[in-house]
Amino acid sequence: MKTSFSVVHLFLWLLLVSAMPSCVDPEDLILRGTVDIIVVDGTITNLAEEQIIRLNRSKADPLTGRFGTRPVTKAVVEVVVDSSQVVPCHETVDGSYQLPSDFKGQIGHAYQLRFTLSDGTRYVSTQQVMQSVPSIDKASARFNPQSLSPPLGGFFRAGHDVFIDAQDPGDQHNYYRWDWTLYEPQKWCRTCAKGFYSVFNPIEVFPPGGFYKSGTESFEDCFYPAPRIGLPDGDYRYDYACRTQCWEILHNYTITVFDDQYTNGGPITSLKVAQIPFYQHAPCLADIRQLSLTKDAYRYFKLFQDQTQNTGGLADTPPTALIGNVHNVANLKEAVVGYFTASAVARKPLYIDRKDTDGFPFGKDPAGYSGVEGEELFFALNQRQPIPEPRPPYEIRIFIDGTPRPPTAICAPIDQRTPFQPEGWPN
């Protein structure tokens, strides 16, 4: 499952902003200062992509009531196919459990998640039968200065509304969800706080004194010299430009779902399914994903959509953390947030040249433009301007063997950036 969007981030957002809940169904979770809950995020798809289950624990401080989260590690995670085949997952990074690389879901087959924590507590989900999904016939984008709801950063609303056309099947009741993955050209690939980037392994010269020479082994990382005269004081940091072409990978932070009860068997025309933030003036590419849902999954995500995209007015229902389809085998009263689903996916890449935009992007620094390439996206992501390591003749003397400074950095990490041109990007 490519990280088309991390539902867990929305779940955790709800935990942070939840007030006293109203009556909703599925069962809602009344949050108390001592709450300690498991958050599940996992979707099996029929695409040849990473299929990942994410487990987190959200716990509130008993004094402040503020939530903190941490990944659930060392769990035994399995997906059961058609009540018979057990497919084990392996933990790749803390809290992320990946199915075998050759595994992908199949339409019409049933999938169930089960996992056991390191303390022996067992959890299972309801069974999810993967439904078929039609293709996206057409996708288009139109700039809208009031596109984003809720606003990005609490204030910014400009973006592109994305519309799709599709032919809804007439032989079944269909439920849909749309996600997107956004590829933004990125010019800055690494930040080193109180350190410096090095392409090859830095070797401190003898006697030690904070001076180095380059080794021959690939390093591609920050290193951190001991403080000395000639190095910056305080909490300095330097940003390093990308060595190759690079795209930042961003994901939707809202949910869009649809029930075909009024269009069953007819064309779906110009349906708005996504809002792409106006991060920078540079073009971008949105990979639009249309996913099938079961009736129960649709019902859950519809409530979730309504809560995360309300306007915050007095008439709005206060957000609540919705209990999903995963439960503790030994304690049915334990609240488990999140939903395990199985969805067929139809994809449509959409290149947006942003020539129709008006006004400033989210990455506009209120202090003005610095003229540094890629500054808008950098400011959008970091809320500051890039700070390159000084170039000659003002370079900081770190290497004494003539190693050129400053270096460029590789396009990484791979879960946040890619050096590979996304499908649909014009040559």
C-alpha positions in Angstrom: 0.0 0.0 0.0 1.7 3.2 -1.1 1.1 5.9 1.5 -1.6 7.5 -0.5 -2.5 9.3 2.7 -1.9 8.6 6.3 -5.3 8.2 7.9 -3.5 7.9 11.3 -2.5 11.6 11.1 -6.2 12.5 10.9 -7.1 10.2 13.7 -4.4 11.7 15.9 -5.6 15.2 14.9 -9.1 14.3 16.1 -7.6 13.2 19.4 -5.9 16.5 19.8 -9.0 18.6 19.1 -11.8 16.4 20.5 -14.1 18.1 22.9 -17.1 16.5 24.6 -18.6 14.3 21.9 -22.1 14.1 20.7 -24.0 11.0 19.9 -22.6 9.5 16.7 -22.6 6.0 15.2 -20.2 4.1 14.9 -19.6 4.4 18.6 -17.7 7.5 19.5 -15.0 7.8 22.1 -15.3 10.1 25.0 -11.8 11.3 25.7 -10.5 11.6 29.2 -7.2 12.8 30.6 -6.0 9.2 31.2 -7.1 7.7 27.8 -4.6 5.3 26.3 -5.7 3.9 22.9 -4.4 2.0 19.9 -4.7 3.7 16.5 -4.8 1.5 13.4 -4.2 2.6 9.8 -4.1 0.0 7.0 -5.6 -0.5 3.6 -5.0 -3.6 1.4 -5.0 -2.6 -2.3 -4.9 -4.5 -5.6 -1.9 -2.6 -6.8 1.7 -3.8 -7.0 2.8 -1.5 -4.2 3.9 -1.6 -0.6 1.1 -2.9 1.6 1.7 -1.5 5.1 -0.2 -1.6 8.4 0.6 1.2 10.8 0.0 0.8 14.6 0.4 3.7 17.0 -0.6 4.3 20.6 -2.0 7.7 21.7 -1.9 8.5 25.4 -2.9 11.6 27.2 -0.9 13.1 30.0 -3.0 12.7 33.2 -2.2 16.2 34.4 -2.5 18.3 31.2 -4.8 16.0 29.1 -2.5 16.6 26.1 -1.9 13.7 23.8 1.3 12.2 22.8 1.8 9.4 20.3 4.3 6.7 19.9 4.6 3.7 17.4 3.6 0.3 18.6 6.7 -1.9 18.1 7.4 -5.6 18.3 3.9 -6.6 17.5 3.0 -9.8 15.6 0.9 -8.6 12.7 -0.9 -10.8 10.2 -3.5 -10.5 7.4 -5.9 -13.4 7.0 -7.1 -14.0 3.4 -10.5 -15.7 2.9 -10.5 -17.0 6.5 -7.7 -19.5 5.6 -4.4 -18.1 4.4 -2.3 -16.3 7.0 0.1 -13.7 5.6 2.7 -12.4 8.1 3.9 -8.8 8.1 7.4 -7.7 9.1 8.3 -4.5 10.9 10.3 -2.2 8.6 10.4 0.9 10.8 8.9 1.4 14.3 5.2 0.9 14.1 5.1 0.0 10.3 4.4 -3.6 9.4 4.8 -4.5 5.7 3.3 -7.5 3.9 5.6 -9.5 1.5 6.7 -7.5 -1.5 4.8 -9.8 -3.9 1.5 -9.5 -2.0 -1.4 -7.6 -3.4 -5.1 -7.9 -2.8 -7.7 -9.3 -5.2 -11.2 -8.2 -5.9 -13.8 -10.4 -4.4 -11.5 -11.8 -1.7 -11.9 -11.2 2.0 -9.2 -9.8 4.3 -9.0 -9.6 8.1 -6.3 -7.9 10.2 -5.1 -9.5 13.4 -2.2 -8.5 15.6 -0.7 -9.3 19.0 1.2 -6.8 21.1 4.4 -7.7 22.9 2.4 -8.1 26.1 0.2 -10.7 24.5 -2.9 -8.5 24.0 -4.7 -9.7 20.8 -6.7 -7.6 18.4 -8.7 -8.5 15.2 -10.7 -6.5 12.6 -13.9 -7.3 10.9 -13.6 -9.1 7.6 -13.3 -6.8 4.5 -14.3 -8.0 1.0 -12.5 -6.0 -1.7 -15.0 -4.4 -4.0 -14.3 -3.5 -7.7 -13.8 0.1 -8.7 -14.3 1.7 -12.1 -11.5 3.6 -13.9 -11.2 7.4 -13.8 -12.0 8.6 -17.3 -10.9 12.2 -16.9 -9.3 14.4 -14.3 -9.0 18.2 -14.4 -8.0 21.0 -12.0 -9.2 24.6 -11.5 -7.6 27.2 -9.3 -9.8 28.3 -6.4 -8.7 31.0 -3.9 -11.0 29.4 -1.3 -10.4 25.8 -2.1 -9.0 24.4 1.1 -11.3 23.4 4.0 -10.0 23.2 6.7 -7.5 25.9 5.8 -3.8 24.9 5.6 -2.0 26.2 8.7 -5.3 27.5 10.0 -5.4 30.4 7.6 -4.5 29.5 4.0 -7.2 28.4 1.6 -5.9 28.8 -2.0 -5.5 25.7 -4.1 -6.7 23.7 -7.1 -10.0 21.9 -7.0 -9.7 18.5 -8.8 -12.7 17.1 -10.7 -13.1 13.6 -12.1 -15.4 11.9 -14.6 -16.1 8.2 -14.3 -18.7 5.7 -15.3 -20.5 4.2 -12.3 -21.4 0.5 -12.7 -25.1 -0.2 -12.7 -25.0 -3.8 -11.4 -24.0 -2.9 -7.8 -24.2 -0.2 -5.1 -20.8 1.5 -5.0 -19.0 3.4 -2.4 -15.9 5.5 -3.1 -13.0 7.2 -1.4 -10.4 9.5 -3.0 -6.9 10.1 -1.9 -4.0 11.9 -3.6 -0.2 11.9 -3.6 1.4 15.2 -4.6 4.8 15.5 -6.2 6.4 19.0 -5.7 9.8 19.8 -7.3 12.2 20.0 -4.4 15.6 21.9 -4.6 16.7 21.3 -1.0 17.4 17.7 0.2 19.1 17.9 3.6 19.4 20.1 6.7 22.2 19.6 9.2 21.6 21.2 12.6 24.9 22.0 14.4 26.7 20.0 11.8 27.8 19.7 8.1 27.0 17.4 5.2 29.6 15.1 3.8 29.5 12.9 0.7 32.4 10.7 1.9 33.2 9.6 5.4 34.9 12.4 7.3 38.1 11.4 9.0 39.4 13.6 11.8 43.1 14.4 11.3 45.6 13.8 14.1 45.9 15.3 16.5 42.1 15.9 17.0 41.2 19.5 16.6 38.0 19.6 14.6 39.6 19.4 11.2 38.9 16.6 8.7 39.9 15.0 5.5 37.5 13.0 3.2 37.7 9.2 3.2 36.8 6.9 0.4 33.6 5.3 1.7 30.2 6.7 0.8 28.7 8.6 3.8 25.9 10.9 2.5 25.0 12.2 5.9 25.5 15.0 8.4 28.5 14.9 10.8 29.0 16.9 13.9 32.4 18.4 14.7 33.2 19.4 18.3 32.9 23.1 19.0 36.1 25.1 18.2 37.2 28.5 17.1 36.2 29.0 13.5 32.9 27.1 13.7 29.6 28.9 14.1 28.3 29.6 17.6 24.9 28.6 19.0 22.3 26.5 17.3 23.4 26.9 13.7 22.1 24.9 10.8 22.8 24.6 7.1 20.7 23.4 4.2 22.1 21.5 1.3 20.8 21.6 -2.3 19.7 18.4 -4.1 22.3 16.8 -6.3 19.8 15.4 -8.8 16.2 16.2 -9.7 14.0 15.5 -6.8 10.3 15.6 -5.9 8.8 16.1 -2.4 6.0 13.6 -1.7 3.0 15.1 0.1 -0.3 13.5 0.9 -3.9 14.6 1.4 -4.9 15.6 4.9 -8.7 15.4 4.3 -11.0 12.6 3.3 -13.5 12.6 0.3 -16.1 9.9 0.0 -19.1 9.3 -2.2 -22.2 7.1 -2.3 -23.6 6.3 -5.7 -27.2 6.0 -4.5 -28.4 8.9 -6.8 -26.1 8.1 -9.8 -26.1 4.3 -9.8 -25.3 3.1 -13.3 -24.9 6.6 -14.7 -22.0 8.8 -15.4 -20.2 10.6 -12.6 -19.4 14.0 -14.1 -17.2 16.8 -12.8 -17.3 15.5 -9.2 -14.9 17.4 -6.9 -12.7 14.8 -5.2 -9.6 16.7 -4.1 -8.1 20.1 -3.1 -4.4 20.5 -3.9 -2.8 23.3 -1.8 -1.0 26.1 -3.6 2.4 25.5 -2.1 4.5 27.2 -4.7 4.4 28.7 -8.2 6.3 25.7 -9.7 4.2 23.0 -11.4 3.2 19.9 -9.5 1.7 16.5 -10.2 -1.2 15.0 -8.3 -1.6 11.2 -8.4 -5.4 10.9 -7.9 -6.5 7.5 -6.4 -10.1 6.3 -6.5 -10.7 3.5 -4.0 -13.6 1.2 -3.5 -15.2 0.9 0.0 -17.5 -1.5 1.7 -20.8 -0.1 3.0 -19.5 -0.1 6.6 -16.2 1.5 5.7 -18.0 4.2 3.8 -20.3 4.9 6.8 -17.2 5.2 9.0 -15.2 7.5 6.7 -18.3 9.6 5.9 -18.5 10.5 9.6 -14.8 11.1 9.6 -15.0 13.4 6.6 -17.8 15.4 8.3 -15.8 15.8 11.4 -12.5 16.8 9.9 -14.0 19.2 7.3 -16.5 21.1 9.4 -16.2 24.8 9.6 -15.8 25.2 13.3 -19.0 27.2 13.6 -21.3 27.1 16.6 -23.7 24.7 14.8 -21.0 22.2 14.1 -20.7 18.9 16.0 -17.5 18.8 18.1 -15.1 16.3 16.7 -14.8 12.9 18.3 -12.4 10.0 17.8 -14.4 7.3 16.1 -14.0 3.7 17.0 -13.5 1.6 13.9 -13.6 -2.1 13.0 -10.7 -3.4 15.2 -11.3 -4.7 18.7 -9.5 -6.3 21.6 -10.3 -10.0 21.6 -10.5 -10.3 25.4 -12.0 -6.9 26.1 -14.7 -5.6 23.7 -15.0 -2.5 25.8 -11.5 -1.2 24.9 -11.7 1.6 22.4 -9.6 1.1 19.3 -9.4 4.0 16.8 -9.0 3.6 13.1 -10.2 1.3 10.3 -8.8 -1.6 8.4 -10.0 -1.7 4.8 -9.5 -3.6 1.5 -9.9 -1.4 -1.6 -9.4 -1.8 -5.3 -7.7 1.3 -6.7 -7.9 3.3 -10.0 -5.2 5.9 -10.5 -5.1 9.0 -12.7 -2.0 11.3 -12.7 -2.8 15.0 -13.1 -0.1 17.5 -14.1 -0.9 21.0 -12.8 1.1 23.8 -14.3 -0.3 26.4 -11.9 -0.3 29.1 -14.6 -3.9 30.0 -13.6 -3.0 30.9 -10.0 -3.5 34.3 -8.4 -2.0 35.8 -5.3 0.8 34.4 -3.2 1.4 30.7 -2.4 1.5 29.1 1.0 5.3 29.2 0.7 5.5 33.0 0.4 7.7 34.3 3.2 6.0 37.4 4.7 9.5 39.0 5.0 9.9 38.8 1.3 11.7 36.7 -1.3 15.3 35.9 -0.9 15.9 34.8 -4.5 17.2 31.4 -3.5 15.9 28.6 -5.9 13.2 26.5 -4.4 12.5 28.9 -1.5 8.7 28.8 -1.7 8.4 25.0 -1.1 11.1 25.2 1.5 9.3 27.9 3.4 6.0 26.1 3.1 7.5 23.0 4.7 9.8 24.6 7.3 8.5 28.2 7.8 11.9 29.7 7.2 14.2 30.4 4.3 17.0 28.0 3.3 20.4 28.7 4.8 23.1 27.4 2.5 26.6 26.6 3.9 28.8 29.6 2.9 30.7 29.3 -0.4 34.2 30.4 -1.1 35.8 32.8 -0.3 33.6 32.8 2.9 33.6 29.0 3.4 34.0 27.5 6.9 37.3 25.7 7.0 36.4 22.1 8.0 38.4 19.9 5.6 42.1 20.5 5.1 42.5 18.3 2.1 40.8 20.6 -0.4 37.4 18.8 -0.3 35.1 21.2 -2.2 32.5 22.9 -0.1 29.5 23.0 0.1 28.5 19.6 -1.2 25.1 18.7 -2.6 22.9 16.1 -1.0 21.1 13.0 -2.2 17.3 13.0 -2.7 16.2 11.2 0.5 14.6 9.9 2.6 12.7 7.7 0.1 9.4 7.9 2.0 9.4 11.7 1.7 11.2 12.3 -1.6 12.0 10.6 -4.9 14.6 11.2 -7.6 12.4 9.3 -10.1 10.2 11.3 -12.4 6.6 10.6 -11.4 4.3 9.0 -14.0 2.6 11.7 -15.9 5.3 14.4 -15.5 6.0 15.9 -18.9 9.4 15.2 -20.4 
